[in-house]
Amino acid sequence: MIGLQYIVKVYNGTYKKLAEKLGIAPPTIMAWLSKKRPIPKTKLEALSSLFKIEEEFFTKELNEVEKIQIQLEYLRRLSNQDSYEMPDFFTDNDGARQEYLRWVDPYEDERRMLEHELRIETVILNLRSTLYTELYERNDYSGTHRILETVERLSELFHETMPSDLEEAEQAKWTVQREKRMSALQWLVYYLVVPQLEFGQFQRGHAAIDDDIYDLIAKHDLFRRPRTQKELKEDD
């Protein structure tokens, strides 16, 4: 399924109506979908303008990230179209009831869920790319693969379950211990990835394990350096 077919489906459109808007016959669209005929540049521009989606999305096989991006764009359009104001109330400091108007977006919950799904699928896509790059660029199928082994161990940690034969007191201890391990991992990754600015994001005393991890990273100079203005401009 190329992007055009998926986009029409998400937008609840029909090929007949789309053909009318493009000034072409419906069989022409079917020829595009079957890849018997390429979509002309002028029609790609028209499609992009009509759906507010980049041209390349209409002719390619979409990955999960791109599919969710399209769904989000559709929901944003619906939100702009269908959001409305309604009266609501709050109690002020004097105990008086005050009325105000608030905006209601019927698609807010669905959009938030999709935004979380987008984060998940982006992580999966990037991780898959990194793992296969490690495998094929090294051209070594029998040696050590550091990234893969690290991810495997993380997966084991995340899927760890409490032994079924523990007594109640041991279950509570196991739960506390797991929470500490997850917290340690969270802070370790945080300090390795998030640049620590000179004015200081770290506040000592929040937790002993946090202090220890911070000191360990500092001792071995493993903090990620902040990006320079030049690097930020290059990304723009």
C-alpha positions in Angstrom: 0.0 0.0 0.0 1.5 3.3 -1.1 1.0 6.5 0.9 -1.8 7.8 -1.3 -4.0 4.8 -0.6 -3.4 5.1 3.2 -4.0 8.8 3.3 -7.3 8.6 1.5 -8.4 5.8 3.9 -7.4 7.9 7.0 -9.2 11.0 5.7 -12.3 8.9 5.0 -12.2 10.0 1.3 -13.2 8.3 -1.9 -11.2 8.0 -5.1 -14.1 9.4 -7.0 -14.2 12.6 -5.0 -10.4 12.9 -5.0 -10.4 12.5 -8.8 -12.9 15.3 -9.1 -10.8 17.7 -7.0 -7.7 16.8 -9.1 -9.6 17.2 -12.4 -8.8 13.6 -13.5 -10.7 10.4 -14.1 -11.0 7.8 -11.2 -9.2 5.1 -13.3 -6.1 7.4 -13.3 -5.9 7.2 -9.5 -6.2 3.4 -9.6 -3.3 3.3 -12.1 -1.3 5.3 -9.6 -2.1 2.9 -6.7 -1.2 -0.1 -8.8 2.1 1.7 -9.8 1.2 1.2 -13.5 1.6 4.9 -13.9 3.6 7.4 -11.8 2.0 10.3 -10.2 2.9 13.5 -12.2 4.8 16.2 -10.4 1.9 18.6 -10.8 -0.6 16.2 -9.2 1.8 15.5 -6.3 1.9 19.2 -5.7 -1.9 19.3 -5.8 -2.1 16.4 -3.4 0.3 17.9 -1.0 -1.6 21.2 -1.0 -4.9 19.4 -0.6 -3.9 17.2 2.4 -1.2 19.5 3.8 1.2 16.5 3.7 4.7 16.3 2.1 4.8 15.1 -1.5 7.0 12.1 -0.8 4.4 10.5 1.5 2.0 9.9 -1.4 4.3 7.6 -3.5 6.2 5.6 -0.9 5.5 2.6 1.4 4.9 4.2 4.8 6.5 3.0 8.0 4.6 3.1 11.3 5.9 6.5 12.3 4.7 8.1 9.1 1.3 6.5 9.4 0.8 7.9 12.8 2.0 11.3 11.6 -0.7 11.3 9.0 -3.3 10.3 11.5 -2.2 13.1 13.8 -2.4 15.6 10.9 -5.9 14.5 10.2 -7.0 14.8 13.8 -5.4 18.3 14.0 -7.6 19.3 11.1 -10.7 17.9 12.8 -9.7 19.6 16.1 -9.5 22.9 14.3 -12.8 22.3 12.7 -14.8 20.8 15.5 -13.5 22.4 18.7 -15.9 24.5 20.6 -16.4 26.7 23.6 -18.6 25.8 26.5 -19.3 27.5 29.9 -17.6 26.1 33.0 -17.3 27.2 36.6 -14.6 27.5 39.3 -14.6 28.8 42.9 -12.3 31.7 43.6 -10.4 32.5 46.8 -13.4 34.2 48.3 -15.6 31.2 47.8 -17.6 32.8 45.0 -18.5 30.7 41.9 -17.2 32.2 38.7 -18.2 31.3 35.2 -15.8 31.2 32.3 -15.6 29.7 28.8 -13.2 26.9 28.0 -12.3 25.2 24.7 -13.3 21.6 24.2 -11.4 19.5 21.7 -13.4 16.3 21.0 -10.2 14.6 19.7 -7.8 15.6 22.5 -7.6 12.2 24.1 -7.2 10.4 20.8 -4.5 12.8 19.8 -2.6 12.3 23.1 -2.7 8.6 22.7 -1.4 8.8 19.1 1.4 11.1 20.3 2.5 8.5 22.8 2.3 5.8 20.1 4.4 8.1 17.9 7.1 8.2 20.5 7.0 4.4 20.9 7.2 3.8 17.1 10.0 6.4 16.7 12.1 4.6 19.4 11.4 1.2 17.7 12.3 2.6 14.3 15.5 4.3 15.5 16.6 1.2 17.5 16.0 -1.2 14.6 18.1 1.0 12.3 20.9 1.2 14.9 20.9 -2.6 15.5 21.0 -3.5 11.8 23.7 -0.8 11.2 25.8 -2.4 13.9 25.2 -5.9 12.3 25.9 -5.1 8.6 28.4 -2.3 8.7 30.8 -4.4 10.8 30.2 -7.3 8.5 30.9 -9.6 11.5 28.1 -12.0 12.3 30.0 -14.0 15.0 31.6 -11.3 17.1 30.4 -9.2 19.9 27.7 -6.7 19.2 27.7 -4.2 22.0 24.5 -2.4 21.2 22.5 -5.6 20.7 23.8 -7.1 24.0 23.0 -3.9 25.9 19.5 -3.8 24.5 19.0 -7.5 25.3 19.9 -6.9 28.9 17.6 -3.9 29.1 14.8 -6.1 27.7 15.5 -8.7 30.4 15.3 -6.0 33.1 12.1 -4.5 31.8 10.4 -8.0 31.5 11.6 -9.2 34.9 8.7 -10.6 36.9 8.4 -11.3 40.6 9.0 -15.0 41.5 5.8 -16.7 42.4 7.1 -18.5 45.5 8.0 -15.4 47.6 6.5 -14.7 50.9 4.6 -11.5 51.5 7.5 -9.7 53.2 9.9 -10.9 50.4 7.4 -9.7 47.8 7.5 -6.2 49.3 11.3 -6.3 49.4 11.5 -7.4 45.8 9.2 -4.6 44.7 11.3 -2.0 46.5 14.5 -3.4 45.1 13.1 -3.4 41.6 12.0 0.2 41.9 15.5 1.2 43.1 17.1 -0.6 40.1 14.8 1.1 37.7 15.5 4.4 39.2 19.2 3.8 39.1 18.9 2.9 35.4 16.8 6.0 34.7 19.3 8.4 36.3 22.3 6.7 34.7 20.8 7.0 31.2 19.6 10.6 32.0 23.1 11.8 32.9 24.7 10.0 29.9 22.3 11.6 27.4 21.0 14.9 28.7 23.7 17.6 28.7 24.3 19.2 32.2 24.5 22.9 31.8 26.9 25.1 33.8 24.2 26.7 35.9 23.3 23.2 37.1 20.3 21.0 36.7 21.5 18.6 39.5 20.3 19.1 43.0 22.2 17.0 45.5 20.3 15.2 48.3 17.2 14.1 46.3 18.3 10.5 46.7 21.6 8.8 47.7 21.7 6.6 44.6 21.1 9.7 42.4 24.1 11.4 44.1 26.3 8.4 43.7 25.5 8.0 40.0 26.0 11.7 39.3 29.4 11.5 41.1 30.4 8.4 39.1 29.6 10.1 35.8 31.4 13.2 36.9 34.5 11.3 38.0 34.9 9.6 34.6 33.9 12.7 32.6 31.0 10.9 30.9 28.6 13.8 30.7 27.3 14.6 27.2 28.5 18.0 26.2 25.9 20.7 25.3 25.5 21.3 21.6 27.2 24.4 20.1 25.2 27.1 18.4 26.8 26.1 15.1 25.5 22.5 15.5 22.0 23.8 16.3 22.0 26.1 13.3 23.1 23.2 11.0 20.1 21.1 12.2 17.8 24.0 11.4 
